[in-house]
Structure formats: structure tokens, C-alpha cells
Amino acid sequence: MKVYLILLVLIFMNAGCAREGFIPSDIMQQQQMQDLVWDVMVAEEYAKDLAVTDTVKNKNLKQERSIAYQQVFDLHHTTREDFKRSFDYYASHPDLSKVLFDTLSKRANRKRESSFRMITPPKLR
């Protein structure tokens, strides 16, 4: 009986390890999700800036955000529902969401560093 119990435990442990890092086919893969989340964050900032600065048209933040998000989803050939399902999946898997957001953070830091890098002026004769 002990042997069967040990075998059963080993089988379950092996099955759990085999599925680690597995992302179902209806969920966006990590690189696709990283690119999409990045563009959604950029669209969010764009919508905020447009709603605040464009007082002539009296832009509505919610409307501008919706338009910007839809453009991002179209660009990535996906839908709001696919994005939400994938985002919820990543949020429910801390190991995957940590990798996702760490990568986005590094990407933002690289962009910030390159934008603040001083351009050396040409030497005068």
C-alpha cells in the first residue's frame, strides 16, 4: 500500500512540474502579452494627455481611452475580451505576472535612460 501511495504522490508531483510555465492556447504567450500591455500603457497615457490638454474639443477621458485601447487591440489583432482573459490569467499566476511586469519595468527603464541621455554637441573649430 505504501508503494502505491508513494507512486501516486510522485505521479502528481511530476504532473505539476510538467505544467509549470505552461500557458493554455487561448491565452496570449508572454512576448505577445508584454507587447500588448506596453501598448495599452502607452495608449492610457496618450488618452490622459489628450483629455487634459485638448480643451478646445473638451475631450472625455473615458471615450478617448476606449478609442485608444481599441486601436491597440486592432494593431495586435486581438479583442478586448481576449486581452482581459489573458490579463486575468497572468494576474492569477504570480510567477508569470512577475516575469511580465519585471520585463515591462526594464523596458521602461531602458526607454527612460535613452530619452535622458545627453546628446553631445558637435565640437567647434
C-alpha positions as CSV (number, residue, x, y, z in Angstrom):
1,M,0.0,0.0,0.0
2,K,2.9,2.4,0.8
3,V,4.4,1.8,-2.6
4,Y,1.1,2.8,-4.3
5,L,0.9,5.9,-2.2
6,I,4.4,6.9,-3.0
7,L,3.9,6.2,-6.7
8,L,0.7,8.3,-6.7
9,V,2.5,11.2,-5.0
10,L,5.3,11.0,-7.5
11,I,2.9,11.0,-10.4
12,F,1.1,14.1,-9.1
13,M,4.4,15.9,-8.4
14,N,5.6,15.1,-11.9
15,A,2.3,16.2,-13.5
16,G,2.6,19.5,-11.6
17,C,6.1,20.1,-12.7
18,A,5.3,19.4,-16.3
19,R,2.6,22.1,-16.3
20,E,4.8,24.7,-14.7
21,G,5.3,27.6,-17.2
22,F,2.6,26.1,-19.5
23,I,0.3,28.7,-20.9
24,P,-3.0,27.5,-22.5
25,S,-3.6,28.1,-26.2
26,D,-6.4,30.5,-25.6
27,I,-4.1,32.7,-23.5
28,M,-1.6,35.1,-25.1
29,Q,2.0,34.0,-24.9
30,Q,4.4,36.1,-22.8
31,Q,6.0,38.1,-25.5
32,Q,2.7,38.9,-27.2
33,M,1.3,39.9,-23.8
34,Q,4.3,42.1,-23.0
35,D,3.9,44.0,-26.2
36,L,0.2,44.4,-25.8
37,V,0.4,45.6,-22.1
38,W,3.1,48.0,-23.1
39,D,1.0,49.5,-25.9
40,V,-2.1,49.6,-23.6
41,M,0.0,51.6,-21.0
42,V,1.2,54.0,-23.8
43,A,-2.4,54.4,-25.0
44,E,-3.6,55.1,-21.5
45,E,-1.0,57.9,-21.1
46,Y,-1.9,59.3,-24.6
47,A,-5.6,59.4,-23.7
48,K,-4.9,61.1,-20.4
49,D,-2.7,63.7,-22.1
50,L,-5.2,64.3,-24.9
51,A,-8.2,64.7,-22.5
52,V,-6.3,67.1,-20.3
53,T,-4.6,69.3,-23.0
54,D,-7.3,69.4,-25.7
55,T,-9.7,71.8,-24.1
56,V,-11.0,73.0,-27.4
57,K,-12.6,69.8,-28.2
58,N,-13.4,69.1,-24.5
59,K,-12.3,65.5,-24.8
60,N,-13.8,62.9,-22.5
61,L,-11.1,60.7,-20.8
62,K,-13.3,57.6,-20.9
63,Q,-14.1,58.0,-24.5
64,E,-10.5,58.7,-25.5
65,R,-9.3,55.8,-23.5
66,S,-11.8,53.5,-25.2
67,I,-10.8,54.7,-28.7
68,A,-7.0,54.3,-27.9
69,Y,-7.5,50.8,-26.5
70,Q,-9.4,49.7,-29.5
71,Q,-6.7,51.0,-31.8
72,V,-4.1,49.0,-29.8
73,F,-6.3,45.8,-29.9
74,D,-6.7,46.3,-33.7
75,L,-2.9,46.7,-34.1
76,H,-2.3,43.5,-32.2
77,H,-5.1,41.6,-34.0
78,T,-6.9,40.8,-30.8
79,T,-10.0,41.8,-28.8
80,R,-10.7,43.4,-25.5
81,E,-12.1,40.1,-24.3
82,D,-9.0,38.2,-25.3
83,F,-6.9,40.7,-23.6
84,K,-9.0,40.6,-20.4
85,R,-8.9,36.8,-20.3
86,S,-5.2,36.7,-20.8
87,F,-4.6,39.5,-18.3
88,D,-6.7,37.7,-15.7
89,Y,-4.8,34.5,-16.3
90,Y,-1.4,36.2,-15.8
91,A,-2.8,38.0,-12.7
92,S,-3.8,34.7,-11.2
93,H,-0.3,33.2,-11.8
94,P,2.1,35.3,-9.8
95,D,5.2,33.6,-11.3
96,L,4.1,34.6,-14.8
97,S,2.9,38.1,-13.8
98,K,6.2,38.8,-12.1
99,V,8.1,38.0,-15.2
100,L,5.7,40.1,-17.3
101,F,5.9,43.2,-15.1
102,D,9.6,42.9,-14.4
103,T,10.2,42.8,-18.2
104,L,7.9,45.8,-18.7
105,S,9.8,47.7,-15.9
106,K,13.1,47.0,-17.5
107,R,11.8,48.1,-20.9
108,A,10.5,51.4,-19.4
109,N,13.9,52.0,-17.7
110,R,15.7,51.5,-20.9
111,K,13.4,53.9,-22.7
112,R,13.8,56.5,-19.9
113,E,17.6,56.2,-19.9
114,S,17.8,56.6,-23.7
115,S,15.5,59.6,-23.7
116,F,17.5,61.4,-21.0
117,R,20.9,60.5,-22.4
118,M,22.6,63.7,-23.3
119,I,23.5,64.4,-26.8
120,T,27.0,65.7,-27.1
121,P,27.2,68.9,-29.1
122,P,29.5,69.0,-32.1
123,K,32.9,70.3,-31.5
124,L,33.5,73.8,-32.6
125,R,36.7,74.6,-34.5
